[in-house]
Amino acid sequence: MPPLVAFAPWIALTLYLLIKVRLPRPLPEVGVSERMVRLVSVIVPARNEERSIQSCVESICGSDYPEFEVIVVDDRSDDSTLALARAIPPNRARGVLVVEGLELPDGWMGKPWACAQGAQVAVGDLLLFTDADTVHAPELLGCAVAGMAEDQGDALTLLGRQIMGTFWERLVQTHMMAAIVFRFPNPGRPRPPERWRDAIANGQFILFDRGAYNEIGGHEAVKGDIVEDQRLAQILCRSGKRLAVRGAEAVFATRMYRSLGELIEGWSKNLSLAARQAVPSWAAPIALPTAILVSVTIWIAPPVALLLSFAGGAPTTWWIWSMSITGFSVLMWSLAAWRLQAPLWTGLFYPLAAGVVNYIFLRSWIRGGHVEWKGREYRV
């Protein structure tokens, strides 16, 4: 096999990363001036979030931004989320309003419904929707408002740090974040309306100008979407509005899942639908199968060939090829782990991580529009 042909996929991947991938600019380090202050309503949708609701809301209430209110919308939780939220003091916020969410109407998904209820009672000029598993530094809100003004945005979304506390989080989250980067390699670049499929937002933090939010129809426009953040970004782009994307790893963090079971269940609900939204309609049925095929070829086949070589089941040329590719892949995933603030040794386990991620891809593809999450079942 000619050398360049044997290594072509990995050469192409390296060139793609070097040429295409560009991380968004960080937020400005200084918040808005006093004359630019606008009242912000921070809306936190929460369903069965007793592990994180207190740390999340307390971190928001500790913001040094001068004008903000916090609205927690309890989405019919069956744990202690509601009681914990009610006990949180406002600290620097105008107040903490805890809303008991109404029963889920037909045609609505849980998170969009909770966000819509929060927006109805909010009084701010700016609406910040943030997840209950996030942690906010005191300067975050002011810097986000300043960044949105600096970019003249109708909305702003942030890419923060992923908190990864367990072995499986470090493996799976590193690969999932990389998959998102491969599809959206330059998220901070403004997109014209005709490139609306390339727009992306992080539902863990989306700050809206209230006028723009109302003009696009608010969360009612995405009431039937599981991946509502991606759809909101696409709607903003198609309508000609400006979505600013900034980096905020130093001041904003999220812990999405805490076990292998949660990782599988959580990502399975999103991947198939997100993949369909991000590609032309003709490619939607094959998006995930193609991703699985590419992943198996690039990340799993070489270490399997290396094991066969050690066992004497492959020729010498396969040993040289598989050793080279596997070593290169360990280096690449170690660098990815370092970039995401995970241990470097995470890269050694990349074939295991790729296997789990491909299982999640396959599971999500088979389930299609059947989604189960936090005690609810949806048919999209």
PEFENPE-V368177 format. One record per pair of residues at least 24 apart in sequence whose C-alpha atoms are under 6 Angstrom apart, sorted by the first residue. I is the first residue (numbers start at 1). J is the second residue. D is the distance in Angstrom with one decimal. If there is no record, write none. Layout:
i->{I I}
j->{J J}
d->{D D}
This chain:
i->{20 21 21 22 24 24 24 25 25 26 26 26 27 27 28 28 30 31 31 31 32 39 39 39 39 40 40 40 40 41 41 41 41 41 41 42 42 42 43 43 43 43 43 44 44 44 44 45 45 45 46 46 46 46 47 47 47 48 48 48 49 50 50 52 53 56 56 56 59 59 60 61 61 61 61 62 62 63 64 64 65 68 69 69 69 70 71 71 71 72 73 73 73 73 74 74 75 76 107 108 108 109 109 112 112 116 125 126 126 126 127 127 128 128 129 129 130 130 131 133 133 134 134 135 135 136 137 140 153 153 153 154 154 154 155 155 155 155 156 156 156 156 156 157 157 157 157 157 158 158 158 158 159 159 160 160 160 160 161 161 162 162 162 163 163 168 171 172 188 193 193 193 196 196 196 197 199 199 200 200 201 201 201 203 264 268 268 269 272 272 292 300}
j->{185 185 186 186 188 246 247 246 247 246 247 248 147 246 143 147 143 142 143 146 146 67 68 124 125 68 124 126 127 68 69 70 122 124 127 70 71 128 71 72 118 128 129 72 130 131 132 73 114 115 73 74 75 132 74 75 77 77 79 81 81 80 81 133 132 132 134 135 135 136 136 90 91 92 93 92 138 138 138 139 142 93 93 94 95 96 96 97 98 98 98 99 101 114 100 101 101 101 224 223 224 223 224 219 223 219 210 208 209 210 207 208 206 207 205 206 204 205 204 254 255 253 254 252 253 252 251 251 242 243 244 209 212 242 207 208 209 243 206 207 243 244 245 201 202 205 206 245 205 245 246 247 247 248 248 249 252 253 249 253 253 254 255 254 255 260 353 353 245 237 238 240 234 237 238 278 233 234 230 233 229 230 233 229 360 360 364 371 364 365 358 351}
d->{6.0 4.4 5.5 4.8 4.5 5.1 5.5 5.3 5.7 5.3 4.3 5.8 5.7 5.8 5.8 6.0 5.9 4.4 4.3 5.3 4.9 5.0 5.4 4.8 5.5 4.6 4.8 4.7 5.8 5.7 5.0 6.0 5.8 4.8 5.0 4.7 6.0 4.7 4.8 6.0 5.9 5.9 4.9 4.7 5.4 5.7 6.0 4.9 5.4 5.9 6.0 5.0 5.7 5.8 6.0 4.9 4.9 4.9 5.6 5.9 5.6 5.7 4.6 5.4 5.4 5.9 5.5 5.1 6.0 5.3 5.7 5.8 5.5 5.6 5.3 5.9 5.7 4.0 5.3 5.9 5.1 5.6 5.3 5.0 5.5 4.8 5.8 4.8 5.8 4.7 6.0 4.7 6.0 5.9 5.2 5.4 4.9 6.0 5.8 4.7 5.1 5.8 5.5 5.4 5.5 5.5 5.5 5.6 4.8 5.3 5.7 5.1 5.7 4.2 5.8 5.3 4.9 4.6 4.9 5.8 5.8 5.7 4.3 5.9 5.3 5.1 4.9 5.8 5.0 5.6 5.5 5.5 5.9 5.3 5.4 4.3 6.0 5.0 5.7 5.0 5.6 4.5 5.8 5.8 5.9 5.6 4.5 5.1 5.9 5.8 5.1 5.6 4.9 5.8 4.8 4.2 5.1 5.2 4.5 4.5 5.7 5.2 5.9 5.7 4.8 5.8 5.3 5.6 4.8 5.2 4.4 5.7 5.1 5.3 5.5 5.3 5.5 5.4 5.1 5.3 5.5 5.4 5.4 4.8 5.9 5.7 4.5 5.4 5.3 5.3 5.8 5.6}
